[in-house]
């Protein structure tokens, strides 16, 4: 087998998308067909960067990985291939995206060292975002923004990006951003004289191709700080999406884009006032309803209010039950239905009624679970037919009356 740095053609050329090779081995990974090529441009998952996709002949390459036993590149396929000559094609949009993100990461990591003294200790290139983990407990907005400005200055200067395998003699003269964690031949990626790192990933040829480095957010971790960012096409798409959102909000709020935050705060203030007013009216309505039900119970010489109130919230039911049992000697058995059947039973402080037993009877009648509480108990189950709910209430009444 050729030396690894020769067989892995992407080490020397990240831009080739079509190539001829030979299937030297047809095998399987688990129950999936796979092949080894005599040389390949397909990048395997490695160093935080995901694998390439594309085609080999008429088969889709769905994953690429490194075989641990001999470090061969395994192209996982959607169907088997025989040994022999083959034409390969790399999914270029995916490859370019990874090149932009990975080169952007190198630039941002170096900028974080220079501005914040923060070393990168982790890197993740995902479908939705890219992140680096820094070894600092706190990264304030000013230092983050200064590092982003420095990184984007490097992008704008369109600095050359060079990737190569230096000789041992050359390597002794190279100052790396981070000590390598691999043994054997070392591949170096240099971004002008701004950053020099050991890396096996695919990269753009000049920093201008990164386009833009854009920070999404930072978050605290136990071991430091995580910075979520986007570059290239992802950054442009994110800006386009957010511009569309702001434009839509500006239209709905009848203001300019710059006035959206103030307009949104005004709407929030108004909404809070409306909610307070609504809550006041709901409390007054519960007071009136409780007074009417109490008066009806007094006129009927009853100490217990038993009601089926469809469409009510559990909070409304509890508020009504508490009001109905403020006076001595009162019991309230209330139930509501909607997506679920919910019971709320309450008694006055002086009452000794066993509401837990009554609730168990009611829940059993509708196939519900256990409930809990003492002076106020509640529980529920699946939505039940009105007739079943009424029967459950009668069972609860009978349990209280004993």
KAJO-V78469 format. One record per residue. N is the residue number from 1. RES is the residue in three letters. SS is DSSP state (h for helix, s for strand, l for the rest). PSI is psi in whole degrees, -180 to 180 (NA if undefined). D_CENTER is the distance of its C-alpha to the mean C-alpha in Angstrom with 2 decimals. Layout:
# KAJO-V78469
((N	RES	SS	PSI	D_CENTER) (N	RES	SS	PSI	D_CENTER))
This chain:
# KAJO-V78469
((1	UNK	l	139	42.34) (2	UNK	l	158	42.03) (3	UNK	l	149	40.58) (4	UNK	h	-44	36.79) (5	UNK	h	-18	36.75) (6	UNK	h	-45	38.99) (7	UNK	h	-31	37.33) (8	UNK	s	88	33.93) (9	UNK	h	-24	34.86) (10	UNK	h	-20	31.51) (11	UNK	h	-35	32.54) (12	UNK	l	-17	35.26) (13	UNK	l	107	34.03) (14	UNK	l	-3	30.49) (15	UNK	l	-17	31.86) (16	UNK	l	130	33.75) (17	UNK	l	-16	32.13) (18	UNK	s	136	35.09) (19	UNK	s	159	37.22) (20	UNK	s	140	39.79) (21	UNK	s	-175	39.63) (22	UNK	s	131	41.04) (23	UNK	s	109	39.37) (24	UNK	s	-18	40.98) (25	UNK	s	130	39.35) (26	UNK	s	126	37.91) (27	UNK	s	-166	36.02) (28	UNK	s	150	33.14) (29	UNK	s	106	29.94) (30	UNK	l	-124	29.59) (31	UNK	l	18	30.62) (32	UNK	s	134	29.41) (33	UNK	s	147	32.05) (34	UNK	s	158	31.87) (35	UNK	s	155	34.26) (36	UNK	s	132	35.30) (37	UNK	s	156	36.79) (38	UNK	l	-28	39.57) (39	UNK	l	149	37.43) (40	UNK	s	151	34.01) (41	UNK	l	-2	31.82) (42	UNK	l	123	28.67) (43	UNK	l	131	26.29) (44	UNK	l	158	24.91) (45	UNK	l	124	21.64) (46	UNK	s	142	22.71) (47	UNK	l	30	22.08) (48	UNK	l	-6	18.33) (49	UNK	s	133	19.05) (50	UNK	l	168	18.38) (51	UNK	l	160	21.46) (52	UNK	l	160	23.37) (53	UNK	l	173	24.06) (54	UNK	s	-144	27.23) (55	UNK	s	152	30.46) (56	UNK	s	112	33.47) (57	UNK	l	-127	36.33) (58	UNK	l	15	35.17) (59	UNK	s	143	32.35) (60	UNK	s	135	28.66) (61	UNK	s	111	27.22) (62	UNK	s	-16	23.90) (63	UNK	s	153	23.27) (64	UNK	s	130	25.21) (65	UNK	s	169	25.67) (66	UNK	s	128	28.34) (67	UNK	l	126	30.76) (68	UNK	l	-35	31.32) (69	UNK	l	-38	35.01) (70	UNK	l	7	36.20) (71	UNK	l	18	33.26) (72	UNK	l	150	33.86) (73	UNK	s	122	31.19) (74	UNK	s	118	30.31) (75	UNK	s	113	29.32) (76	UNK	s	132	27.82) (77	UNK	s	165	29.12) (78	UNK	l	3	28.92) (79	UNK	l	160	32.64) (80	UNK	l	155	35.43) (81	UNK	l	149	37.48) (82	UNK	l	163	40.92) (83	UNK	l	153	42.05) (84	UNK	s	-176	43.60) (85	UNK	s	149	42.88) (86	UNK	s	150	39.59) (87	UNK	s	132	37.97) (88	UNK	s	149	34.39) (89	UNK	s	127	32.04) (90	UNK	s	139	28.80) (91	UNK	l	99	25.95) (92	UNK	h	-46	26.56) (93	UNK	h	-41	23.66) (94	UNK	h	-45	21.22) (95	UNK	h	-48	23.64) (96	UNK	h	-41	24.10) (97	UNK	h	-48	20.41) (98	UNK	h	-38	20.21) (99	UNK	h	-45	23.49) (100	UNK	h	-47	22.37) (101	UNK	h	-43	19.16) (102	UNK	h	-42	21.13) (103	UNK	h	-41	24.13) (104	UNK	h	-36	22.13) (105	UNK	h	-44	20.70) (106	UNK	h	-45	24.32) (107	UNK	h	-47	25.47) (108	UNK	h	-38	22.85) (109	UNK	h	-42	23.40) (110	UNK	h	-40	27.11) (111	UNK	h	-36	26.79) (112	UNK	h	-35	24.89) (113	UNK	h	-46	27.82) (114	UNK	h	-36	30.40) (115	UNK	h	-42	29.02) (116	UNK	h	0	27.28) (117	UNK	l	30	28.80) (118	UNK	l	120	25.33) (119	UNK	l	143	25.16) (120	UNK	s	124	22.20) (121	UNK	s	2	21.63) (122	UNK	s	148	18.48) (123	UNK	s	133	17.04) (124	UNK	s	126	14.09) (125	UNK	s	100	14.26) (126	UNK	l	-175	11.36) (127	UNK	l	-40	11.24) (128	UNK	l	-26	9.09) (129	UNK	l	166	10.06) (130	UNK	s	146	12.70) (131	UNK	s	151	13.16) (132	UNK	s	143	16.31) (133	UNK	s	129	17.07) (134	UNK	s	151	20.29) (135	UNK	l	32	22.96) (136	UNK	l	141	23.45) (137	UNK	l	-25	22.52) (138	UNK	l	129	22.43) (139	UNK	l	103	21.95) (140	UNK	l	164	23.23) (141	UNK	h	-36	22.52) (142	UNK	h	-48	25.99) (143	UNK	h	-38	25.79) (144	UNK	h	-48	22.37) (145	UNK	h	-37	23.84) (146	UNK	h	-40	27.07) (147	UNK	h	-40	25.41) (148	UNK	h	-40	23.60) (149	UNK	h	-44	27.02) (150	UNK	h	-44	28.72) (151	UNK	h	-43	26.26) (152	UNK	h	-26	26.73) (153	UNK	h	-39	30.45) (154	UNK	h	-39	30.46) (155	UNK	h	-47	28.75) (156	UNK	h	-34	31.35) (157	UNK	l	-10	34.22) (158	UNK	l	53	33.40) (159	UNK	l	144	34.14) (160	UNK	s	142	35.01) (161	UNK	s	123	32.67) (162	UNK	s	134	34.71) (163	UNK	s	129	33.76) (164	UNK	s	168	36.57) (165	UNK	s	103	37.97) (166	UNK	l	156	40.40) (167	UNK	l	161	43.54) (168	UNK	h	-36	43.90) (169	UNK	h	-44	46.21) (170	UNK	h	-41	43.77) (171	UNK	h	-34	40.96) (172	UNK	h	-23	43.04) (173	UNK	l	-1	43.20) (174	UNK	l	130	39.45) (175	UNK	l	110	37.43) (176	UNK	l	148	33.83) (177	UNK	l	-37	30.85) (178	UNK	l	139	29.84) (179	UNK	l	132	32.05) (180	UNK	l	150	31.21) (181	UNK	l	14	30.10) (182	UNK	l	158	31.80) (183	UNK	l	163	35.42) (184	UNK	l	-158	37.69) (185	UNK	l	134	37.63) (186	UNK	l	126	35.30) (187	UNK	s	133	33.70) (188	UNK	s	138	33.43) (189	UNK	s	119	31.45) (190	UNK	s	129	33.11) (191	UNK	s	91	31.99) (192	UNK	l	-136	35.45) (193	UNK	l	16	36.51) (194	UNK	l	-43	33.22) (195	UNK	s	139	31.30) (196	UNK	s	121	32.46) (197	UNK	s	156	30.27) (198	UNK	s	126	30.54) (199	UNK	l	140	28.06) (200	UNK	l	7	28.18) (201	UNK	l	177	25.59) (202	UNK	l	141	26.38) (203	UNK	l	158	26.99) (204	UNK	l	165	28.48) (205	UNK	l	-27	32.18) (206	UNK	s	147	32.04) (207	UNK	h	-24	29.48) (208	UNK	h	-26	30.12) (209	UNK	h	-17	28.17) (210	UNK	h	-33	24.95) (211	UNK	l	-56	25.48) (212	UNK	l	143	23.23) (213	UNK	s	122	20.90) (214	UNK	s	123	18.50) (215	UNK	s	132	16.41) (216	UNK	s	-49	13.14) (217	UNK	s	166	12.96) (218	UNK	s	152	14.21) (219	UNK	s	149	13.40) (220	UNK	s	139	15.92) (221	UNK	s	165	16.03) (222	UNK	l	-35	18.97) (223	UNK	l	2	20.35) (224	UNK	s	-134	19.81) (225	UNK	s	136	17.44) (226	UNK	s	131	14.43) (227	UNK	s	120	14.69) (228	UNK	s	130	12.08) (229	UNK	s	168	14.34) (230	UNK	s	154	15.43) (231	UNK	s	170	18.96) (232	UNK	h	-134	21.33) (233	UNK	h	-34	20.40) (234	UNK	h	-42	16.69) (235	UNK	h	-43	17.82) (236	UNK	h	-42	20.36) (237	UNK	h	-39	18.07) (238	UNK	h	-44	15.73) (239	UNK	h	-40	18.97) (240	UNK	h	-43	20.30) (241	UNK	h	-45	17.43) (242	UNK	h	-34	17.63) (243	UNK	h	-42	21.41) (244	UNK	h	-40	21.45) (245	UNK	h	-47	19.47) (246	UNK	h	-40	21.86) (247	UNK	h	-42	24.83) (248	UNK	h	-42	24.03) (249	UNK	h	-41	23.69) (250	UNK	h	-40	26.88) (251	UNK	h	-42	28.63) (252	UNK	h	-31	27.70) (253	UNK	h	1	28.71) (254	UNK	l	56	31.76) (255	UNK	l	176	31.34) (256	UNK	l	166	30.69) (257	UNK	h	-40	27.29) (258	UNK	h	-21	28.32) (259	UNK	h	-1	29.22) (260	UNK	h	-48	25.89) (261	UNK	h	-46	24.77) (262	UNK	h	-41	28.22) (263	UNK	h	-38	28.39) (264	UNK	h	-41	25.06) (265	UNK	h	-39	26.33) (266	UNK	h	-42	29.56) (267	UNK	h	-41	27.91) (268	UNK	h	-42	25.98) (269	UNK	h	-45	29.35) (270	UNK	h	-40	31.12) (271	UNK	h	-41	28.60) (272	UNK	h	-40	28.93) (273	UNK	h	-42	32.71) (274	UNK	h	-41	32.62) (275	UNK	h	-40	30.58) (276	UNK	h	-42	33.14) (277	UNK	h	-41	35.96) (278	UNK	h	-44	34.53) (279	UNK	h	-39	34.11) (280	UNK	h	-44	37.72) (281	UNK	h	-38	38.98) (282	UNK	h	-40	37.16) (283	UNK	h	-42	38.75) (284	UNK	h	-38	42.13) (285	UNK	h	-39	41.76) (286	UNK	h	-38	41.08) (287	UNK	h	-46	44.10) (288	UNK	h	-43	46.30) (289	UNK	h	-42	45.11) (290	UNK	h	-40	45.69) (291	UNK	h	-43	49.12) (292	UNK	h	-44	50.10) (293	UNK	h	-37	49.08) (294	UNK	h	-44	50.85) (295	UNK	h	-41	53.97) (296	UNK	h	-38	54.04) (297	UNK	h	-40	53.80) (298	UNK	h	-45	56.60) (299	UNK	h	-32	58.80) (300	UNK	l	6	58.28) (301	UNK	l	42	59.01) (302	UNK	l	145	55.66) (303	UNK	l	-4	53.50) (304	UNK	s	133	50.48) (305	UNK	s	119	48.17) (306	UNK	s	116	46.55) (307	UNK	s	141	44.36) (308	UNK	s	114	41.95) (309	UNK	l	83	39.79) (310	UNK	l	147	37.43) (311	UNK	l	1	34.36) (312	UNK	l	155	34.17) (313	UNK	l	159	31.16) (314	UNK	h	-38	31.45) (315	UNK	h	-42	31.61) (316	UNK	h	-41	34.47) (317	UNK	h	-43	36.21) (318	UNK	h	-42	35.99) (319	UNK	h	-40	37.32) (320	UNK	h	-42	40.18) (321	UNK	h	-41	41.00) (322	UNK	h	-38	41.26) (323	UNK	h	-40	43.58) (324	UNK	h	-19	45.72) (325	UNK	l	22	46.31) (326	UNK	l	-36	47.17) (327	UNK	l	155	50.88) (328	UNK	l	151	52.56) (329	UNK	l	24	52.99) (330	UNK	l	146	50.13) (331	UNK	s	139	47.65) (332	UNK	s	126	44.88) (333	UNK	s	105	43.37) (334	UNK	s	149	40.73) (335	UNK	s	146	38.32) (336	UNK	s	159	35.94) (337	UNK	s	155	34.29) (338	UNK	l	-121	31.40) (339	UNK	l	-27	28.49) (340	UNK	s	163	29.90) (341	UNK	s	127	33.29) (342	UNK	s	127	33.30) (343	UNK	s	139	36.38) (344	UNK	s	116	37.21) (345	UNK	s	140	40.59) (346	UNK	s	156	42.21) (347	UNK	s	158	45.61) (348	UNK	l	162	47.65) (349	UNK	l	-33	47.94) (350	UNK	l	-7	51.44) (351	UNK	l	147	50.59) (352	UNK	l	14	50.50) (353	UNK	l	138	49.09) (354	UNK	l	85	46.89) (355	UNK	h	-28	43.84) (356	UNK	h	-43	41.81) (357	UNK	h	-41	44.33) (358	UNK	h	-40	44.32) (359	UNK	h	-40	40.53) (360	UNK	h	-40	40.67) (361	UNK	h	-44	43.30) (362	UNK	h	-43	41.32) (363	UNK	h	-39	38.10) (364	UNK	h	-33	40.14) (365	UNK	h	-25	41.64) (366	UNK	h	6	38.32) (367	UNK	l	28	36.73) (368	UNK	l	177	34.35) (369	UNK	l	-165	33.17) (370	UNK	l	149	34.41) (371	UNK	l	180	34.55) (372	UNK	s	167	35.35) (373	UNK	s	179	37.13) (374	UNK	l	-79	40.79) (375	UNK	l	-36	42.10) (376	UNK	s	122	39.14) (377	UNK	s	149	37.57) (378	UNK	s	153	34.88) (379	UNK	s	170	33.27) (380	UNK	s	178	32.29) (381	UNK	s	-166	31.80) (382	UNK	s	161	31.17) (383	UNK	l	135	32.69) (384	UNK	l	157	36.48) (385	UNK	l	149	39.45) (386	UNK	h	-41	41.48) (387	UNK	h	-39	44.46) (388	UNK	h	-36	42.46) (389	UNK	h	-44	41.08) (390	UNK	h	-41	44.64) (391	UNK	h	-38	45.95) (392	UNK	h	-40	43.31) (393	UNK	h	-39	44.42) (394	UNK	h	-37	48.04) (395	UNK	h	-39	47.32) (396	UNK	h	-42	45.70) (397	UNK	h	-46	48.72) (398	UNK	h	-37	51.08) (399	UNK	h	-38	49.32) (400	UNK	h	-42	49.68) (401	UNK	h	-19	53.31) (402	UNK	l	NA	53.95))
